[in-house]
């Protein structure tokens, strides 16, 4: 049971020492109350300690453990009263009744908290199902290339994020996108659906990545015109578009619109960051400033893997506030395939943050097989 409460405290953002302290607070109050009663003169009472134990246990533990804490608190109070021979005194009855009333109150609080937790868990399940419907896992192999994708939710609440990915085999080659819609909730999911839908259509019809980006830009502009309030003026999506042309598998084209740069991991462990030669604004901000899109070209050697991710990776921080650096953490490492790469990345981010991620992560990896 303490392990379960520690996981809950971890999701609430408490540091490691704080998590362990919170989990053991009921026992600390009970033991502290007994010690206080034994080490202080008779007129002093340990009732506040015994009352605090079930109150602290109520939001942390199940009904069974909260009831156990309540019973132990009442028995401890009756025990110290009997030990000091004050069973007939007015004050002793008042203290015992106070502990009993607080214990019953703690049971009621526990019931309310458990109902709220169950409702939140149900909402999270619905949110996850909606996210999976928007972002189904792609096949393991597309257009002769090995593919893997992940969506790792931060799970700090029940909100649905706007991170997105898609990969598609087209007449022009294998094309893919990873993006992050501004904001959270259903509006972000709606915008993500629009971006993915526009990408799948444009990827089939448009001859260049620049033209695909233009279609996405116009789709977001139409979406923005339907919104009200700030989202109408500030809605945008950072995105990376990539293409492995069907006529030349050793070539890789990348078009970046304000998104974290993808990484190219070679079979020998060397790593390079595919930063855009010309920075560009995110999609949906053409009214602020605009210039022609231009895709950057690089080599895509056999055995190499392309890794795309959202800012949930680069903005993940440890307990000292240090950001996760995928270039540093992944450089020199060799992975057996896209799935192994994404598994290692997710585990490494969790290790860096202590499991306390604050933002969702959408991950997509593509490998050109050797030979």
C-alpha positions in Angstrom: 0.0 0.0 0.0 2.8 2.5 0.6 4.1 1.8 -2.9 0.7 2.7 -4.4 0.6 5.9 -2.5 4.2 6.7 -3.5 3.1 6.3 -7.2 0.2 8.7 -6.6 2.5 11.2 -4.9 4.9 10.9 -7.9 2.1 11.8 -10.3 1.3 14.8 -8.1 4.8 16.1 -8.6 6.3 15.6 -5.1 10.1 15.0 -4.8 11.3 11.5 -3.9 11.9 12.3 -0.2 8.5 14.1 0.0 6.7 11.1 -1.5 8.1 8.7 1.0 7.3 11.0 3.9 3.7 11.5 2.8 3.2 7.8 2.5 4.2 7.1 6.1 2.6 10.1 7.7 -0.2 8.2 9.4 2.3 5.9 11.1 4.5 8.8 12.0 1.6 10.6 13.7 0.6 7.5 15.7 4.1 6.8 16.9 4.8 10.5 17.5 1.6 10.7 19.6 2.6 7.8 21.8 6.2 9.3 22.2 4.7 12.7 23.0 2.4 11.3 25.6 5.2 9.3 27.3 7.8 12.1 27.2 5.6 15.0 28.4 3.9 15.8 31.7 0.4 14.3 32.4 -1.6 17.5 31.6 -0.4 17.5 28.0 -2.4 15.4 25.5 -1.5 13.5 22.4 -5.1 13.7 21.0 -4.1 16.1 18.1 -1.5 13.5 16.9 -4.1 10.6 17.1 -6.7 12.8 15.3 -4.3 13.7 12.5 -3.4 10.1 11.6 -6.8 9.0 10.1 -7.3 12.5 8.5 -3.9 12.1 6.7 -4.7 8.5 5.8 -8.1 9.4 4.2 -6.9 10.8 0.9 -3.8 8.6 0.7 -5.0 5.1 1.4 -8.0 2.7 0.7 -11.0 2.5 3.0 -9.6 -0.6 4.7 -6.3 1.1 5.6 -8.0 4.3 6.6 -10.4 2.4 8.9 -7.3 0.6 10.4 -5.7 4.0 11.0 -8.9 5.2 12.6 -9.2 2.2 14.9 -5.5 2.4 15.9 -5.9 6.1 16.7 -8.9 5.5 19.0 -7.2 2.6 20.7 -4.1 4.6 21.2 -6.0 7.5 22.8 -7.9 5.1 25.1 -4.7 3.3 25.9 -2.8 6.5 27.0 -5.9 7.6 29.0 -6.0 4.3 30.8 -2.2 4.3 31.3 -2.4 7.6 33.1 -5.4 6.6 35.2 -7.7 9.3 33.9 -10.6 7.1 32.7 -13.1 9.0 34.8 -12.1 12.5 34.0 -14.1 14.9 32.0 -11.1 15.9 29.8 -10.2 12.3 29.0 -13.8 11.6 27.7 -13.6 14.8 25.6 -10.3 13.8 24.1 -11.5 10.3 23.3 -14.7 11.5 21.7 -12.8 14.1 19.7 -10.5 11.4 18.3 -13.5 9.1 17.6 -15.4 11.9 15.7 -12.4 12.8 13.6 -11.8 9.1 12.8 -15.4 8.8 11.6 -15.0 12.0 9.6 -11.8 10.6 8.0 -13.8 7.6 6.8 -16.3 9.9 5.1 -13.5 11.9 3.5 -11.9 8.7 2.2 -15.2 7.6 0.6 -15.5 11.0 -1.2 -11.9 10.9 -2.4 -12.2 7.3 -3.7 -15.3 8.2 -5.7 -13.5 11.2 -7.2 -10.5 9.0 -8.1 -12.7 6.5 -9.8 -14.4 9.2 -11.9 -11.0 10.7 -12.9 -9.7 7.2 -13.8 -12.8 6.7 -16.0 -12.2 10.1 -17.7 -8.5 9.2 -18.3 -9.5 5.9 -19.9 -11.9 7.7 -22.2 -9.2 10.3 -23.0 -6.7 7.5 -23.8 -9.2 5.7 -26.0 -9.9 9.0 -27.9 -6.1 9.5 -28.3 -5.6 6.0 -29.7 -8.5 6.6 -32.1 -6.8 9.8 -33.4 -3.3 8.2 -33.4 -3.5 4.5 -34.3 -0.2 2.7 -34.4 1.2 2.4 -37.9 2.2 -1.0 -39.4 5.7 -2.2 -38.6 6.8 -1.9 -42.2 5.7 0.8 -44.7 7.1 1.1 -48.2 10.1 -1.1 -47.4 11.0 0.9 -44.3 10.8 -0.2 -40.7 8.4 2.0 -38.6 7.6 2.4 -34.9 5.5 5.0 -33.1 4.6 5.8 -29.5 2.4 8.2 -27.7 3.4 8.6 -24.0 0.9 10.6 -22.0 2.1 12.7 -19.1 -1.0 11.6 -17.0 -0.8 14.6 -14.8 -4.5 15.0 -15.4 -7.3 13.8 -17.7 -6.7 16.3 -20.5 -6.1 15.1 -24.1 -3.1 16.5 -25.7 -2.5 17.8 -29.3 0.6 15.8 -30.1 0.3 14.0 -33.4 2.1 11.7 -35.8 1.3 10.0 -39.1 3.2 8.0 -41.7 2.1 7.0 -45.2 3.3 5.3 -48.3 2.5 7.5 -51.3 3.4 7.6 -55.0 6.1 10.0 -54.1 7.7 7.9 -51.4 7.2 7.3 -47.7 6.1 10.6 -46.0 5.6 11.3 -42.3 4.7 14.1 -40.0 5.2 14.7 -36.2 3.5 17.8 -34.8 2.3 19.5 -31.7 -0.9 21.5 -31.6 -1.0 24.5 -29.3 -3.1 23.9 -26.2 -4.9 21.0 -24.7 -8.3 19.4 -24.6 -10.8 18.7 -27.3 -9.9 21.8 -29.4 -6.3 20.6 -29.6 -7.5 17.1 -30.6 -9.9 18.6 -33.2 -7.0 20.6 -34.7 -4.8 17.5 -34.6 -7.4 15.5 -36.5 -7.6 18.3 -39.1 -3.8 18.3 -39.5 -3.6 14.5 -39.9 -6.5 14.4 -42.3 -5.0 17.2 -44.4 -1.6 15.5 -44.4 -2.9 12.2 -45.5 -4.7 13.8 -48.4 -1.9 16.1 -49.4 0.8 13.5 -49.1 -0.9 11.5 -51.8 -1.6 14.3 -54.1 1.2 16.9 -53.8 4.5 16.3 -55.6 6.7 18.1 -53.0 6.9 18.5 -49.2 6.6 22.3 -49.7 3.2 21.8 -51.3 2.2 19.5 -48.5 3.1 22.1 -46.0 1.1 24.7 -47.9 -2.0 22.4 -47.8 -1.6 22.0 -44.0 -1.2 25.8 -43.6 -4.5 26.4 -45.5 -6.3 23.7 -43.5 -5.3 25.4 -40.2 -6.3 28.8 -41.5 -9.8 27.4 -42.3 -9.9 25.9 -38.8 -8.8 29.1 -37.2 -11.5 31.1 -38.9 -14.1 29.0 -37.2 -12.7 29.5 -33.7 -13.6 32.1 -31.2 -11.5 34.0 -28.7 -7.7 33.8 -28.5 -7.4 30.5 -30.4 -8.7 32.3 -33.5 -5.6 34.5 -33.5 -3.0 32.4 -31.7 -3.7 28.9 -32.8 -0.7 27.2 -34.4 1.0 23.8 -34.8 4.7 23.0 -34.8 5.5 20.2 -37.2 8.2 18.3 -39.0 7.5 16.8 -42.4 9.9 14.2 -43.8 10.1 12.2 -47.0 12.1 9.2 -48.2 11.6 9.4 -52.1 10.6 6.3 -53.8 13.1 6.8 -56.6 16.0 7.2 -54.3 15.9 5.5 -50.9 19.2 6.9 -49.8 17.8 10.4 -49.8 16.0 12.1 -47.0 14.0 15.4 -47.2 13.0 17.2 -44.1 10.8 20.4 -43.8 10.7 21.9 -40.3 8.0 24.4 -39.2 9.1 25.5 -35.7 9.4 22.0 -34.3 12.3 20.3 -32.4 14.8 19.0 -35.0 14.7 15.3 -35.8 17.7 13.1 -35.3 19.5 10.8 -37.7 21.1 7.8 -36.0 23.5 5.8 -38.1 24.2 2.1 -37.7 27.7 2.8 -36.2 26.2 4.9 -33.4 27.0 8.3 -34.9 24.2 10.8 -34.5 23.4 14.1 -36.3 20.7 16.7 -35.6 18.8 17.7 -38.7 18.3 21.3 -37.8 16.7 23.4 -40.5 19.0 25.6 -42.6 16.3 28.3 -42.6 14.2 28.7 -39.5 10.4 28.9 -40.1 7.3 29.7 -38.1 4.9 27.0 -37.1 1.9 26.1 -39.2 -1.0 28.5 -38.9 1.1 31.7 -38.5 1.4 32.7 -42.1 -0.6 35.9 -41.4 2.1 36.9 -38.9 5.0 36.4 -41.3 5.6 34.1 -44.3 8.3 33.0 -46.7 8.6 30.1 -49.1 9.1 26.7 -47.5 12.2 24.8 -48.5 12.9 21.2 -47.6 16.5 20.3 -46.5 18.1 17.2 -48.1 20.5 14.8 -46.4 21.7 11.2 -46.9 19.8 8.3 -45.4 22.3 5.5 -45.4 21.4 1.8 -45.0 20.8 0.8 -41.4 20.2 4.5 -40.3 17.2 5.5 -38.3 15.2 8.8 -38.4 13.8 9.9 -35.0 11.1 12.5 -34.7 9.6 13.6 -31.4 7.6 16.4 -29.8 8.8 18.9 -27.2 7.7 16.6 -24.4 11.1 15.0 -24.9 13.3 18.1 -25.0 11.3 19.9 -22.2 11.5 17.0 -19.8 13.4 18.1 -16.7 15.0 16.4 -13.8 14.7 17.4 -10.1 17.2 20.1 -10.6 15.5 21.6 -13.6 18.0 20.3 -16.2 16.4 19.6 -19.6 16.7 16.3 -21.3 19.1 16.4 -24.2 18.4 13.6 -26.7 21.5 14.4 -28.8 23.8 13.9 -25.8 21.9 10.9 -24.3 21.5 9.0 -27.5 24.8 9.7 -29.2 27.1 6.7 -29.5 24.4 4.2 -28.8 23.3 1.4 -31.2 19.8 0.1 -31.4 18.4 -3.0 -33.1 15.5 -1.3 -34.6 12.9 1.5 -34.3 11.0 -0.2 -31.5 14.2 -0.7 -29.5 15.1 3.0 -30.1 11.7 4.3 -28.9 11.7 1.9 -25.9 15.1 3.1 -24.9 14.2 6.8 -25.3 11.0 6.5 -23.2 12.9 4.7 -20.5 15.8 7.2 -20.6 13.4 10.2 -20.3 11.6 8.5 -17.4 15.0 7.9 -15.7 16.0 11.5 -16.2 12.8 12.9 -14.8 12.1 10.3 -12.1 8.9 9.5 -13.9 7.5 13.0 -13.5 6.9 14.1 -17.1 4.9 17.3 -17.5 4.0 17.0 -21.2 2.9 14.3 -23.6 5.4 12.8 -26.0 4.7 11.7 -29.6 7.5 9.6 -31.0 8.1 8.3 -34.5 11.1 6.3 -35.8 11.9 5.2 -39.3 14.7 2.8 -40.4 16.1 2.1 -43.8 17.0 -1.6 -43.7 20.5 -2.6 -44.7 20.8 -4.2 -48.1 
